């Protein structure tokens, strides 16, 4: 079946002339222009999503549907080895760790998958995805070291089998598999490690092309058989991140690709700036970052990347999500929102919608896929302040002029004319005397010439094209522009005679009026005479629909265009029937709703699904003969043609009950002390005894008063809070203790002697050290005769990402310890219950809990009976340095049929470190004196919107001042209310007794 489909589509669309395959499959091929899938050339337009950063799994569907609705045709998925392989011999691909489920959701939404499976991924996650147990190996990580090879093989083999099952040759969406990440970091030649990884993929059945994400413009190309993958690409984060100032676009990717020996490959950007992450202690915020790397930035930088001839682009991140539990590396706090197109709370806005405009254009601009690189020049523009690339498709003649400021950061408003060369001759456009193309501040414009869609050729359009498509035999061109930009936009259809008119067959060219005759468009009579079909001004908020022959021109204010959607209409059959282009070329133009997720026409019923954020006018453009009724989220809606000929109906916004929904105030808190370990009577006999005298962790040469080493990874503790108890026998002469403590940047530690508080230390932010040295004096009277115990509580902010082979293996724990003036100490260690091998919570996984007593006992879980606990709130807090645990429960009854985004909002506190547990999931670390995060989005699924919820916080007063002892507020707030959403299932396993010690 598929063989024929392949041949037919290749015949119909012209198989890429010099397509190269990896000799294992021809389902995915490439040439210097682009990828081809099943013989069809595609522009891979993809977004990065880490499913494991969205633990409410039902919502993976939401992200995938948004990506497809946003005009993307692919997703790129990092897998997390550390989560999936928490201990040697333990592989867990279930639940939130399921790559398979993520792939199936991508497939359902019609998205191709690039699987980026490590073993090392970076990604600002703990250990860059490598688990703590690998750091204790006698091995150099990320090399062909035999011990390391043995360590990754079980995960890699199992993952390869999953991918083989879901690759395109088996009817799945996986088209590319990335081997390693930024291997430049560990470059060796030959790269036998890369060869081993690739061979293992092949021997486990993966046949699709392998890829690699090169760290920027650094040459890591290898000869065949020495580490080469099929397609490598360049990652790049230009523009100056979240900082408000812009830096320039990069203009030498294409040169680099060609000169570094790979002119036969398409230009691939496996990671292109979709936002940036924010560190502990920053003064930034993701909302500001989303505005900076926002609509204007997307247009300028993404079109500049097109000008470099990139035809395979993945935006990192498209949805960032949450570093819940111990997922973060120390470089980032709980939120991994990233300022991405889809915010952490999943409520989309202008950034998403601008990228949608670019995505829908690229999806429909088929001829762009085979355009050649042409250097950006100022010779075609009348203004030297405007630069353009002239990218021509040699086969079809279609040409794309990508205009931007010559100084790409410029905020000046500049106007220019443009010399274009078309099949019908050369023109300087706009042709209307005195008219110009205007870039407004940070702006860029893609201008098409000889742009073919359906049976129609657009000679040129100075307005940006949203899409050109054929609906029920009628060719539709949708264009948009800013009203403040060009005084007159021009769209010229080639070979079309007649005059544009509206649905009443009124010809408007003949009688120019001072007011726009039909909404947005003002026709210039002189242009009509000259044979131009449309010259129009776009009015604010305007939309206008014109016809000439069988062509429709819909012209929109760009801000109106952002409310437009073009969902794929799935074909009636075919394995990939829901995939744009390869499976279906059919689309329908829908405007109005905050989101249009899916569309399908069966038995003359147009079924649309999506979300509304207010009472909304739904408009469907074209295809009105294809359907006789319309449903929205399954319910019939009645409507009819509006004044400009769109089928229109009114959709309900959120119900008033949903809009007025207020979550309950968090009250009725219960409290219990969570630091029994500081007591002299605490029995630590079942704790792990520190007995290692050698280590393969990176352990600095600090003073230590015994040979035992206290690197916590060596004892199976990789995440969260870890407790240490050091015993020594006093001679009465001991004066204090020296401690060198490593918890990663932004960690803290507190110490007690025999229950008496000694002091604390904090690494303040991402530029501070990850190890802190302190000498704490013993207060008089604290020493006892006989056994004395120093208890140290420290947290682990995550394992380091790659910072050289020894940097990633940096020991967390107590790296130096010496009782001043005293004898040797012996140490016991305790971290999360069961460590990395026997952790009890298989659903939430190995990184959810740390080693606080409360966590070990499971007090954070729903169903634990706290009825005997004292009533006390986190605002009342503690009375001294230490750790308290607070619990409360409340019912939620959120009106159904809505997607209600909620966040927990903290206020106040000093040196106060709080972990937020929601129905057993550790959803945030609030560090009051570091910040900056105070708002913690928690999704439905983690919260039960129709039942009882348990919220718990651990509150660690790291200092001795009363401001450290409490926070001033914690509440649950509504961020946004939409009618719609996807169905969310809740799976929050409850407490069962643990043999805690
Ligand atoms: C890239 C890396 C990603 C991520 C990104 C920054 O270089 O490949 O994993 O760390 O930087 O967010």
Boltz pocket constraint, residues with backbone or C-beta under 6 A from the ligand:
constraints:
  - pocket:
      binder: B
      contacts: [[A, 121], [A, 122], [A, 123], [A, 124], [A, 181], [A, 182], [A, 213], [A, 235], [A, 271], [A, 276], [A, 277]]
      max_distance: 6.0
